[in-house]
Amino acid sequence: MRHQLLAPADLDPPDVAHLTAEQRIALWADLMHLCEQFLLAGLRRKVGPDGDVAAAYREWHSAQMMEHDRALQHMLEELERRSGRNAR
């Protein structure tokens, strides 16, 4: 199909319906560990061979939490604005 928007079936995520809850949790934990390894590799590349990866991680985490807080604040402001409590 020329302008196909759907991915081919062979790229579908694997079916986990047959896995037990413990196996699904283990799979999720493995995925989280892999994501952490990618993050740390990116930070190592950013700071270089002599850089402080732990400090880079703390800086990254702080920035992520600040962005998360901003997003929550914006969401709360929008909820309040849309709730009509301020309309008089």
C-alpha positions as CSV (number, residue, x, y, z in Angstrom):
1,M,0.0,0.0,0.0
2,R,1.5,3.3,-1.1
3,H,0.6,5.6,1.9
4,Q,0.2,2.9,4.5
5,L,0.1,4.3,8.0
6,L,0.0,1.0,9.9
7,A,3.1,-0.9,10.6
8,P,3.5,-4.4,9.2
9,A,2.3,-7.2,11.4
10,D,5.8,-8.5,12.0
11,L,6.5,-5.3,13.9
12,D,3.6,-5.8,16.3
13,P,4.6,-6.1,20.0
14,P,4.8,-9.6,21.3
15,D,1.8,-11.1,22.9
16,V,2.2,-11.5,26.6
17,A,-1.2,-12.9,27.5
18,H,0.3,-16.3,28.1
19,L,2.8,-15.0,30.7
20,T,2.1,-15.1,34.4
21,A,2.0,-11.9,36.5
22,E,5.4,-12.6,37.8
23,Q,6.8,-13.0,34.3
24,R,5.2,-9.8,33.1
25,I,6.7,-7.9,36.1
26,A,10.1,-9.4,35.4
27,L,9.7,-8.4,31.7
28,W,8.8,-4.8,32.8
29,A,11.7,-4.7,35.2
30,D,14.1,-5.8,32.4
31,L,12.7,-3.1,30.1
32,M,13.2,-0.4,32.8
33,H,16.8,-1.6,33.4
34,L,17.4,-1.5,29.6
35,C,16.0,2.1,29.5
36,E,18.3,3.1,32.4
37,Q,21.3,1.7,30.6
38,F,20.5,3.7,27.5
39,L,20.1,6.8,29.6
40,L,23.4,6.2,31.3
41,A,25.2,5.5,28.0
42,G,23.8,8.8,26.6
43,L,25.0,10.7,29.7
44,R,28.4,9.0,29.5
45,R,28.7,10.1,25.9
46,K,27.7,13.6,26.8
47,V,30.2,14.1,29.7
48,G,33.0,12.2,28.0
49,P,35.4,9.6,29.4
50,D,36.5,11.8,32.3
51,G,33.1,13.3,33.1
52,D,31.0,12.8,36.2
53,V,28.1,10.5,35.1
54,A,26.5,10.7,38.6
55,A,26.5,14.5,38.5
56,A,25.1,14.4,35.0
57,Y,22.3,12.0,36.1
58,R,21.4,14.3,39.0
59,E,21.2,17.3,36.7
60,W,19.1,15.3,34.2
61,H,16.8,14.1,37.0
62,S,16.4,17.5,38.4
63,A,15.5,19.0,35.0
64,Q,13.0,16.1,34.4
65,M,11.3,16.8,37.8
66,M,11.1,20.5,37.2
67,E,9.5,19.8,33.8
68,H,7.1,17.3,35.4
69,D,6.2,19.9,38.1
70,R,5.5,22.5,35.4
71,A,3.3,20.1,33.5
72,L,1.3,19.3,36.7
73,Q,1.0,22.9,37.5
74,H,-0.3,23.7,34.0
75,M,-2.7,20.8,34.2
76,L,-4.1,22.0,37.5
77,E,-4.5,25.5,36.3
78,E,-6.3,24.3,33.2
79,L,-8.6,22.1,35.3
80,E,-9.4,25.0,37.6
81,R,-10.0,27.3,34.6
82,R,-12.3,24.8,32.9
83,S,-14.2,23.9,36.0
84,G,-16.1,27.2,35.9
85,R,-15.4,28.0,39.6
86,N,-13.7,31.2,38.5
87,A,-16.6,32.2,36.2
88,R,-18.7,34.9,37.9
